[in-house]
């Protein structure tokens, strides 16, 4: 009996083995000889897998999904990358520079206004615009007080524009609105379409580096100030740039060296962000990001090079306009200029203020060609820049 049972069990096991071999293994086990689709994947060394070239990420956006894409479709990659640079104006050969590179525009400094009449400046800027196929953003820093690029020139204005604190002390927000309108008119007559203002930093301590450039009041009053300035600039057709996100605070000068802000997150959420939110609500065109290292958000990179900080600006504050770096030539940027430009684009900046355009432009272009910077990143940035130009009335028939 036992022997018969053993034979019966062996027979059952043999039948099951045949069934598994014929019906299961072709679909779930090692491939049968000659079946190339199911060839067994050769084993590889884990280190070799890590070192192997990776397939580029699938682009999440394609041309055709944004109103500015009709223009972008006509542009080469070189032209697209150039639209991400806001350049210090060359002192010679400017028209040839425009023809060769076609940057997004120029940022004008004091030397660009020295010993020139209003008519000369206006005619020069008109020539720039006539030379460029895509109209240029022509910007300058005319904050009032210690930063007055154009009105500091006596041949252009009898006296420089006063600081926000001096203006506010005269008649509060009513005088701020009047002062802003005067600036807008003054700059527009020169051919300037963007004022890199207002300063949205909160500072009440005279010892702070940024204090003289601010309203010198708390967050709520600064928010009201920013609101009226942005609203007036928008009414006058003057481009606005809020600065210096995420808030300069009680820190040193990033023009000369690295600065680390050690304040807690609550200081930003409860105070520094408020004027920026106010400006965004009024339709601010652009926001300039500082080179301060904000330890609580990113202890490794300056804010201008930090994806974390840009994510806060886009997602938490809901800003949909143009994000601009502070000048990448400033002392707080300690990495090489080429690397800084690439990191700035990867972080989420749309416009790079550059005093060394050719070096940084070439670095970003090569990164885009190599896939280190994706096409969708370039598309988004150029869309924002061109949309700003359209909003300012620079681009027609869009």
ZICOR-V285878 format. One record per residue. OMEGA is omega in radians with two decimals (NA if undefined). Layout:
# ZICOR-V285878
omega->OMEGA
omega->OMEGA
This chain:
# ZICOR-V285878
omega->-3.13
omega->-3.12
omega->3.12
omega->3.11
omega->-3.13
omega->3.13
omega->-3.13
omega->3.14
omega->3.12
omega->3.13
omega->3.11
omega->-3.14
omega->3.13
omega->3.12
omega->3.13
omega->3.13
omega->3.12
omega->3.14
omega->-3.13
omega->-3.10
omega->-3.05
omega->-2.95
omega->-3.05
omega->-3.04
omega->-3.14
omega->-3.12
omega->-3.05
omega->-3.08
omega->3.12
omega->-3.06
omega->3.04
omega->3.12
omega->3.08
omega->3.13
omega->-3.01
omega->-3.09
omega->-3.08
omega->3.11
omega->3.13
omega->3.13
omega->3.13
omega->3.12
omega->3.13
omega->3.09
omega->-3.12
omega->-3.14
omega->3.09
omega->3.11
omega->3.13
omega->-3.09
omega->-3.07
omega->3.11
omega->-3.13
omega->3.07
omega->3.12
omega->3.13
omega->3.10
omega->3.14
omega->-3.10
omega->3.11
omega->3.07
omega->3.09
omega->3.12
omega->-3.07
omega->-3.09
omega->-3.12
omega->-3.11
omega->-3.05
omega->3.09
omega->3.09
omega->-3.10
omega->-3.14
omega->-3.12
omega->-3.02
omega->2.99
omega->3.09
omega->3.12
omega->3.14
omega->3.11
omega->-3.13
omega->3.13
omega->3.12
omega->3.10
omega->-3.10
omega->3.05
omega->-2.77
omega->2.93
omega->-2.99
omega->3.08
omega->-3.12
omega->3.09
omega->3.07
omega->-3.05
omega->-3.13
omega->3.10
omega->3.10
omega->3.13
omega->-3.13
omega->-3.09
omega->-2.98
omega->-3.08
omega->3.12
omega->3.09
omega->-3.14
omega->-3.12
omega->2.93
omega->-3.06
omega->3.12
omega->-3.07
omega->-3.11
omega->3.14
omega->-3.13
omega->-3.03
omega->3.03
omega->3.11
omega->3.09
omega->3.08
omega->-3.10
omega->3.14
omega->3.14
omega->-3.13
omega->3.14
omega->3.12
omega->3.14
omega->3.08
omega->3.12
omega->3.07
omega->-3.10
omega->3.13
omega->-3.11
omega->-3.05
omega->3.10
omega->3.07
omega->-3.09
omega->-3.03
omega->2.89
omega->3.10
omega->-3.04
omega->3.02
omega->3.10
omega->3.09
omega->-3.08
omega->-2.96
omega->3.13
omega->-3.05
omega->-3.13
omega->-3.12
omega->-3.05
omega->-3.04
omega->-3.03
omega->3.05
omega->-3.13
omega->-3.04
omega->3.14
omega->3.14
omega->3.14
omega->-3.05
omega->3.09
omega->3.13
omega->3.04
omega->-3.10
omega->-3.13
omega->3.07
omega->-3.13
omega->3.14
omega->3.14
omega->-3.11
omega->-3.11
omega->-3.09
omega->-3.12
omega->3.06
omega->-3.05
omega->3.11
omega->3.11
omega->3.08
omega->3.13
omega->3.14
omega->-3.14
omega->3.12
omega->3.13
omega->3.10
omega->3.08
omega->-3.11
omega->-3.14
omega->3.14
omega->-3.09
omega->-3.13
omega->3.12
omega->3.09
omega->-3.09
omega->-3.13
omega->-3.10
omega->3.08
omega->2.96
omega->3.12
omega->-3.09
omega->0.14
omega->2.98
omega->-3.08
omega->-3.14
omega->3.10
omega->3.11
omega->3.09
omega->-3.11
omega->-3.10
omega->-3.13
omega->3.12
omega->3.10
omega->-3.02
omega->-3.00
omega->-3.08
omega->-3.10
omega->-3.09
omega->3.04
omega->-3.14
omega->-3.12
omega->3.12
omega->-3.04
omega->-3.09
omega->3.13
omega->3.09
omega->3.10
omega->3.10
omega->3.11
omega->-3.13
omega->-3.14
omega->-3.08
omega->3.13
omega->-3.12
omega->3.14
omega->3.13
omega->3.12
omega->3.12
omega->3.10
omega->-3.08
omega->-3.13
omega->3.13
omega->3.12
omega->-3.11
omega->3.11
omega->3.07
omega->3.12
omega->0.17
omega->-3.08
omega->0.07
omega->-3.12
omega->-3.00
omega->3.08
omega->-3.07
omega->-3.01
omega->-3.09
omega->-3.00
omega->3.14
omega->3.05
omega->-2.99
omega->-3.12
omega->-3.11
omega->-3.12
omega->3.11
omega->3.12
omega->-3.06
omega->-3.11
omega->3.13
omega->-3.12
omega->-3.10
omega->3.13
omega->3.14
omega->-3.10
omega->-3.07
omega->-3.07
omega->-2.98
omega->-3.11
omega->-3.00
omega->3.11
omega->3.10
omega->3.07
omega->-3.13
omega->3.12
omega->3.11
omega->3.14
omega->3.14
omega->3.06
omega->3.10
omega->-3.07
omega->-3.03
omega->3.06
omega->3.14
omega->-3.11
omega->-3.07
omega->3.06
omega->3.09
omega->2.96
omega->-3.13
omega->-2.94
omega->-3.08
omega->3.14
omega->-3.13
omega->-3.07
omega->-3.04
omega->-3.01
omega->2.95
omega->-3.12
omega->-3.10
omega->-3.12
omega->-3.02
omega->3.03
omega->-3.13
omega->-3.13
omega->3.13
omega->3.08
omega->3.09
omega->-3.11
omega->-3.12
omega->-2.97
omega->-3.11
omega->-3.14
omega->3.05
omega->-3.10
omega->-3.10
omega->-3.10
omega->-3.05
omega->3.04
omega->-3.03
omega->3.00
omega->2.82
omega->-3.06
omega->-3.08
omega->3.10
omega->-3.08
omega->-3.02
omega->-3.12
omega->3.09
omega->-3.02
omega->3.09
omega->3.11
omega->-3.04
omega->3.12
omega->-3.13
omega->3.14
omega->-3.13
omega->3.14
omega->3.12
omega->-3.14
omega->3.12
omega->-3.14
omega->3.14
omega->3.13
omega->3.08
omega->3.07
omega->-3.11
omega->3.09
omega->3.02
omega->-2.97
omega->3.01
omega->3.08
omega->-2.95
omega->-2.97
omega->3.13
omega->-3.06
omega->3.06
omega->-3.13
omega->-3.14
omega->-3.14
omega->3.13
omega->3.14
omega->3.09
omega->3.10
omega->3.12
omega->-3.12
omega->-3.11
omega->3.07
omega->2.94
omega->-3.04
omega->3.10
omega->-3.12
omega->3.07
omega->3.10
omega->-3.12
omega->-3.08
omega->-3.12
omega->-3.11
omega->3.06
omega->-3.14
omega->-3.11
omega->-3.12
omega->3.12
omega->3.07
omega->3.13
omega->3.10
omega->3.13
omega->3.12
omega->3.14
omega->-3.13
omega->3.13
omega->3.14
omega->3.05
omega->3.09
omega->NA
